[in-house]
Amino acid sequence: MDYKTGAPLQLLRTYRDSNLADQYGAYLAYHPNGLLHIKGQYNGNQKAEEWYYYNDTSKHILTETYKEGLLVKTELPDTVKKSKDTLQYKDEREANLKGGTKAWLTYIQKNLNADVGQQSIMGGQVQVLFKIDAEGNLVYIYLKKSVEYVLDEEAQRLIRVSPKWIPAFQNGKALNAYRIQPVTFIKE
C-alpha cells in the first residue's frame, strides 16, 4: 500500500512472493482526491479479467477485458445500450443483513470506533465497496474512496467483521450483490 501521511491511499498492489516480483491479485490505483481510478487483477505479472477505469468524479469511463495478459475487449460504458427490460420477479430481493436496513445501521453504530476520527489529520468520508456472494459472505472488500490510512483501515475493518448477510435473490436463485457503504469520521 502506498500512502502519504494524512493523505488518501495512492496505490495497492498484491504479490504472490516475498520479493515483490510476481504481481498477483488486486490492483487498485486512486486519484489524488481519494476516489478510485483503476481497479483490476493481475495473474503472474499479467493483467487478467476485467479492468475498470474511473475519472476523478468516480464516473466509470472504460472497461478493458484481458485473457492471459492480452487485451481482448475494450468497452466505453457510455456507448453500451442499456436494456429496457425491467421485469421484476415476485421472489426478487436485495442482499441484506438479517433484520434489514435498521439492523445494518444499528450494527454500524455499535461497532464503529468513532474515536479513530480524532486520530486522523482531518476526518472525512471513506466509501467501502463490498460483494455479498450467493452464500451471504462478504468477499471482495476494497476502498471506493480513500481518505487516509487510519480511517480507511477502520472502515474496512467494520465491513470485514460484520455478520453474515442474506444473499440477493432473483428468479429462483441466490445471486452476488454489491454494496457501497459510506463511513464518515468527524475530527473535532
C-alpha positions in Angstrom: 0.0 0.0 0.0 1.3 3.4 -0.9 0.1 6.2 1.4 1.4 9.7 2.2 0.9 11.0 5.8 -2.6 12.3 6.2 -3.5 11.7 2.6 -5.6 9.1 0.7 -4.3 5.8 -0.5 -2.5 6.1 -3.8 -1.8 2.5 -4.9 -2.5 -1.0 -3.7 -0.7 -3.9 -5.3 -0.6 -7.6 -4.2 2.1 -10.1 -4.8 2.5 -13.8 -4.6 6.1 -13.8 -3.5 8.1 -12.0 -0.7 10.5 -10.5 -3.3 7.6 -8.5 -4.8 8.4 -9.8 -8.2 5.2 -11.8 -9.0 2.3 -9.4 -9.1 -0.9 -11.5 -8.4 -4.3 -10.4 -7.2 -5.9 -7.0 -6.7 -4.5 -3.8 -8.2 -6.2 -0.5 -7.1 -5.0 3.0 -8.0 -6.5 6.2 -6.6 -6.8 9.8 -7.8 -5.3 12.5 -5.5 -8.8 13.2 -4.2 -9.0 9.6 -2.9 -11.5 8.3 -5.4 -10.8 5.0 -7.2 -9.1 5.5 -10.5 -8.2 1.9 -11.7 -9.4 -1.5 -10.4 -8.1 -4.7 -11.8 -6.4 -8.1 -11.2 -3.0 -9.4 -12.0 -2.1 -13.1 -12.6 1.6 -13.8 -12.8 2.5 -10.2 -13.7 -0.1 -10.1 -16.4 -3.4 -8.2 -16.4 -6.3 -10.6 -16.0 -10.1 -10.4 -16.3 -11.8 -7.0 -16.3 -10.1 -3.7 -15.6 -12.2 -0.7 -14.7 -11.2 2.9 -15.2 -12.9 5.9 -13.5 -12.5 9.6 -13.8 -11.8 11.9 -10.9 -15.5 12.2 -10.1 -15.9 8.4 -9.9 -17.6 8.1 -13.2 -16.9 4.7 -14.9 -15.2 5.7 -18.2 -13.6 2.5 -19.6 -13.6 -1.3 -19.2 -10.8 -3.5 -20.6 -11.0 -7.3 -20.6 -7.8 -9.4 -20.6 -7.2 -13.0 -21.2 -3.7 -14.5 -20.5 -2.3 -10.9 -20.4 -3.7 -9.9 -23.8 -6.3 -7.2 -24.2 -9.3 -8.9 -25.9 -12.1 -6.3 -25.4 -12.4 -2.6 -24.7 -15.7 -1.1 -23.8 -16.8 2.6 -23.3 -19.7 2.4 -20.8 -21.5 5.5 -22.4 -21.7 3.6 -25.7 -23.2 0.4 -24.3 -27.0 0.2 -24.9 -28.9 -0.3 -21.7 -31.5 -3.0 -21.5 -35.1 -1.7 -21.3 -36.1 -5.0 -19.7 -37.2 -4.0 -16.1 -39.1 -7.2 -15.4 -39.5 -7.7 -11.7 -39.8 -11.2 -10.3 -42.1 -12.0 -7.4 -39.3 -13.6 -5.4 -36.8 -10.8 -6.0 -35.0 -9.3 -3.0 -31.8 -7.4 -2.4 -29.0 -8.6 -0.2 -29.5 -7.5 3.4 -28.5 -8.2 6.9 -31.0 -10.2 9.0 -33.3 -7.6 10.4 -33.0 -5.3 7.3 -31.6 -1.9 6.9 -32.3 -0.9 10.5 -30.2 -3.9 11.8 -27.4 -2.8 9.4 -27.4 0.8 10.7 -27.5 -0.5 14.3 -24.5 -2.7 13.6 -22.6 0.2 12.2 -23.4 2.5 15.1 -22.5 -0.1 17.7 -19.3 -1.4 16.1 -17.7 1.7 14.5 -14.8 3.0 16.6 -15.6 6.7 16.2 -12.5 7.7 18.2 -10.5 6.9 15.1 -11.7 10.2 13.7 -9.7 12.0 16.4 -6.6 10.2 15.4 -6.8 11.4 11.8 -5.4 14.5 10.3 -8.7 16.0 9.1 -11.5 13.3 9.2 -13.7 12.7 6.2 -15.9 10.1 4.4 -14.5 6.8 3.4 -16.5 4.7 0.9 -16.1 0.9 1.1 -17.4 -1.3 -1.7 -18.0 -4.9 -1.0 -19.6 -8.0 -2.6 -22.1 -10.3 -0.9 -21.7 -13.7 -2.5 -24.6 -16.2 -3.2 -24.0 -17.7 0.3 -24.2 -14.4 2.1 -20.4 -14.0 2.8 -18.7 -10.6 2.3 -15.9 -11.4 -0.1 -14.4 -8.6 -2.1 -13.9 -5.6 0.2 -12.0 -2.6 -1.1 -12.0 1.2 -0.9 -14.1 3.1 -3.4 -12.9 6.4 -1.8 -9.9 6.7 0.5 -9.3 9.5 2.9 -6.2 8.5 5.0 -4.8 5.2 6.4 -6.3 5.2 9.9 -9.8 6.0 8.6 -9.6 3.6 5.6 -8.5 0.7 7.9 -11.3 1.3 10.4 -14.0 1.5 7.7 -12.7 -1.7 6.1 -12.5 -3.5 9.5 -16.1 -2.5 10.2 -17.3 -4.2 7.0 -14.9 -7.2 7.3 -16.2 -8.3 10.7 -19.9 -7.8 10.0 -22.3 -10.7 10.4 -23.2 -12.9 7.5 -25.8 -11.5 5.1 -28.9 -12.9 3.5 -27.9 -13.0 -0.2 -29.8 -11.3 -3.1 -32.4 -13.5 -4.7 -33.9 -13.4 -8.2 -35.7 -15.8 -10.4 -35.4 -18.7 -8.0 -31.7 -18.4 -7.2 -29.3 -16.6 -4.9 -27.1 -14.0 -6.6 -24.0 -12.0 -5.9 -24.7 -8.4 -5.0 -22.5 -5.3 -4.5 -22.8 -2.5 -1.9 -21.1 0.8 -1.3 -21.1 1.8 2.4 -20.0 5.4 3.2 -18.5 5.8 6.7 -18.0 9.4 7.9 -15.4 10.3 10.6 -15.5 13.7 12.2 -12.4 15.4 13.5 -13.3 17.9 16.3 
